[in-house]
Amino acid sequence: MFDRFIWGNVSRISPEAPVPVVVVHNEDFLLGGAANVVNNIHSLGGKVSLCGLVGDDEMGQKILNKLNEIGIETDGIFMEQGRQTTVKTRIIAHQQQIIRIDRETTSPPKAFTFGNLAKFMKKNVEDSDGIILSDYGKGLLTRELIRIAIQSAKGRRSLYWLTQT
């Protein structure tokens, strides 16, 4: 998930409709959702592995690039053809959020993608001290994928998990 912030000022109302006209001064893209959780753990010195799904689109590629820039491996991130990467755009003027625009696909992953996600989870949970399951209700965490994560983690005394949907 990407959190996009568009910063600007309002000096007039549109003649087309009674809405403010925002003159853009700056735009920021920040890792959102589970990628933000991983980024926070990584910034505190934790070793992280990220497993997730993005669309085969410009924003999906930007997320992969941003993760690579900060040193987080992306071999567990799978691009799915026809899926739109989740982007939450907030338009802010004079320090006040005016509107939020969400672009997303919330359907479960396709069978091929599901297989890749499950394979990655099974392989990487063995080296983990903890698991955070989080998809913010975006369709990634199906019952089956959650079952696979929990089954893979069984028998590991030091393993805990948190589900955030």
N, C-alpha and C positions, 0 to 999 in steps of 0.2 A: 504494500500500500504506500502511496506517496501522499504527503500532505503538501499542498501547494498554497502559498500565501501571495496574494496580489495586494500590494500596498499603494495607497494613493491619497488624493485629496478631492473633496467635492467643493465646487464653487458655484454650481448652478443645477437646476432641475431640467431634465430633458423636455424639449417641446413635443416629443412623440408620445410621452406618457409621464405621469407624475412620479418619476423615479430620479434618484440622484445620478449625475454623470460623474464617474470616477476617472480622474486623470492619473494614470499609473506612473509611479516613481520607481518602484522596485518589485521584484518577484523572487520568491524563495521556494526551493524544493527541499523538503526534509523527509527522511525515512519515517514512515508511519506504520501503525499496526504492529505486527510481530517483528518487522524489520527494526522498528524503533526500540522494542524490548531488547532485541539482540544487540543493537548499537549501544544501549545503555549498559548492558552487562559487559560488553567488549571494552567500553570506555573506562570501566572500573577494574579492568585487568583480567576479567574472566575469559576463559577459552570457550568459544561458542561455535556451534554448528547450526546452520539455518536450513530448514526444509520448507519449501513453499512453492507457490504458483503465481506466475505473472502471465499477462497476455503477450502474444507475439506482436508487440506494438512498440512505438517510440517510448512510452512511459515505462514499459517493462524493461527495455534496454537501459533506460536512465537509472532505474533502481539497481540493476546489475552493476552498472558502472560506478554508482555511488558506493555500493557495498565493497567493490574491489578497491576503490580509492582509500577506504578506511581500513583495509586489510581483513575483511571478512570474506571467506571463501563462498563461492556461489554454486558449487557443484550440486547442491541440494535444491536449487531453485530451478523449476521446470517451466519453460515457456509453452503455453498451449495455444495452438492455432485457433483463431476465431473468438478467443476470450479477450475481454477488455480488462486491462490492468486497473485496479481500483485507484482512483485519484480523488481526493477530497480537496476542492478548491475553495478557499476562503477569501473573500474580497473585503478588504479593510480600508476604511477611510477615516482619518483623524482618530486613530486608535480604537475605532468602533467597527466590529464586524457587521457588514451590511447584509451579506448573503453567503450561503455555502452551497456549492454545486457539487453533487456526487456523480461520478461516472464509475460504474462497476458492473460486473457479472457475478451473480450469487448462486449460479447453478453448480452442482457438484462437478468435480473434474471428470474428464472423459476417461474411459477404461484404460487406455494406454498410459495416460498421465498418472492415473491412480496407481497403476502397477509400478511406475518409476518412483512415486512418492513412497509407497509401501516398502519397496526394496531398499531405498535409501534409509528409511527409518529403522528397519530391521538391522541393517548393517551398522549404523552409527549409534544406536542406543547402547550397545555393549561398552562403548568407551565413555559413556556419560555418567555424571554424578547426579544429574537432574534433567527433567524434561518440562518444558512449558508448552502446553497445547493452547494455541490461541489463533482464532481466525476472525474474530469480531463479527461473527454472523455472515461471513462472505461466501460460505458454501464449501470451503476446503475440507473442514473436519466433518466427514460423514461418520456415522456410527461405526462402520467397518474400519475406517482409518484410526479412529480412537481405540477400537478393540485391538488392532494390530500394535499400536503404541504401548498399550497397557500390557498385553501379552509379552511383548518383547522386553518389557521392563521388569516383569515378575522375576523374583529370585534375587534381585539386586537390593541388598539391604540399605544402601546409601541413596537409593533412587527415589525421588519424589516428583510429583508433577502437579501442575496447576492448569486447570482448564478455564479459559476466558473466552466467552463467546458473545 
